[in-house]
Amino acid sequence: MSERRFSIGDRVTVRDATSLFHTRTQAFTRGKTGVVVEDRPPWVIPEDEAWGRDTEETGRVEPFYVVRYRQRDQWPGYTGADGDTLETEVSERWLEPA
Amino acid sequence: MSHDHDHDAITEGEQISEFDVLETAVRELAIEKGLFSADDHRRFLEWAQSIGPTGGSKLVAKAWVDPDFKARLLENGVEACKEVGIDWRDPTGTGTPSDYTYFYVLENTPQIHNVIVCTLCSCYPRPVLGMSPEWYRTPNYRRRLVRWPREVLAEFGLAFPDDVEIRVHDSNQKSRFMVMPMRPEGTEDWSEEQLAAIVTRDTMIGVALPDPQWTAAHAPA
């Protein structure tokens, strides 16, 4: 997969998908909407890497993105300031357009 | 008791995690199989644990005095590290003693304060900061920093007005991060070496700010 589905500035929602076995998509980001702020190179996804399928031949390679969320959107009753943000890195399969 | 101070017996640690057991098992198998020796392992650990935050301090001090270097550092962290003698790919080719080689420096500004965490485990920019402090790896810090960042920073003694954005960076995948704090006032005529001394580990995690009176080796009373 070489085409990137998302661009910097796109609003995206993290899928609230099942996570059997290993994933690096934190539960607290599931279903949350943020903005793509950085591209990261295509890597083998952690769901495959965890099983030793850690090369481009054996594992699924996908683009990654850094997504920035407003903390107000992230947590109910957030006690900080309106402008506070959180950034996490997400593989493409976990994102859908918001 | 053979000595006169009062404490609980020193033990191996109350909890041995599954990962501790797994590490020991894999290490012993690898030694039996001859992949490396016990002494190789010991020497590697000694070396890895000897890496401190000096590299990170150098990067920040150099960036403070050299705007061109700062631009290169923000553009490509791995390449810029080589200018201060840190190669993220040495010696294993895959970035050990970190587990990856995408390194991003986060610049603090009057409007944005950055702070790093790994909510999943303990990911940390080890080639530039060495081993992470024990508290960085605790569930307490990892769970609470993303949820209550201002409260956690306050526990470290840091408070920001509401118009400063607190930006939490979770090292949950392959990227590793380090904070570049702002150069404090009163250091205008300082040398790079003097500056590096006040860029302590915690200022590069983002739980402290550099203080001209304060180095890691000499804190004010």
Interface residues (C-beta under 8 A of the other chain):
Chain A: R24 T25 Q26 F28 R40 P41 W43 P46 F64 V66 R68 Q71 W75 T79 G80 A81 D82 G83 D84 T85 L86 E87 T88 E89 V90 S91
Chain B: Y102 T119 L120 V146 R147 W148 P149 R150 E151 D162 D163 V164 E165 I166 R167 V168 H169 D170 N172 Q173 K174 S175
